[in-house]
Amino acid sequence: MFEFVRHWSRRSYDDPRIAEQGRLVLVTEAVNSVAQRQAATINAIAHEIGIDQSGASRLVKEAVAAGYLQTQPAETDTRRRDVTVTKSGLAMLNHAHQWQEEIFAQLTTTWTSRQRATFHQAMQNLLETSHALNP
C-alpha cells in the first residue's frame, strides 16, 4: 500500500500547480472529514493530516484565499477559529472525488463489480477502525 501511495504522490512533483491543488484538496478534505466528527479547529485539522499546527494553519490560509474554506471565531472560545468548507470547496471536493473514481475505474478495469465493492468495504472498515484507534 505504501508503494502505491508513494507512486501517486510523486505525480505532484512534476508540476507545481498539481502540487498546490493537491494541498488544497488535502486540507479541504481534512476539514470536511473532521467536521463530521467534531469542530474543525486548526489543531484538529493538523492532527487529521498528521502535521504541526503551523503547517495546518498555512494550508488553511491558502485554502481560504482560494475560496475553499472559511474561518470564524468559535462560539465557546473566541481565541479559537473554527474552519468550514465553502460551497466552492464542496464543488472542488466533488470534482476531486469524481477524478479519484475515474482513476479507480481505470486501475480496476479487470476487476468484477463484486471485487470493487469488497475492496471499497475493506477500505471503509480500515478507516473506521483507524478513527476508533486514533480519534
Beta strands, then each sheet from edge to edge (+ up, - down):
strand 1: 69-73
strand 2: 81-85
sheet 1: 1+ 2-
end
